Amino acid sequence: MTRDSRTRTGKKSRKRSPSLIPVEQVSPAVLTASRDVAFTLQQLSIELDGEEVLKAVLDRAAHLEEQASGITLIEE
């Protein structure tokens, strides 16, 4: 008799492997926001859980994109 590798709830347990997204496909606002949030947390010695950090990054990215939408580029 083989042992069932499923958990008690009947769902298979899977380990999630982090999906790699090429840097070229990441919004510049998200990259900048990630850097800003990481720097601020380090400077203030604040430790947050992943969900709070993600929310902070997305809020900062939205703010940066809003600021950038008002910038007019002049091409020569």
Phi, psi and omega in degrees: 000132180268150181276136179284124183274008180277157178282176182298333182278355179092358180264145176287137176273129180235142171269130179278128173264136182297129178280134182267124179249126179301140182303328181297339182264000181265136179302136176303327179295322180291319178298314180294318180296321178300315178297315181299313182293317179299317180297313181297315180298320179293315182296324182267000182053047179257135176245120179242161175279168185304320182295319179292322178295315179300317179298317179296318179296314181294322177297316180294319178298318178299318179297316179296319178294323178295317177297317183292333181293340180268358182271131177257126177267132178251118179257138181267000000 
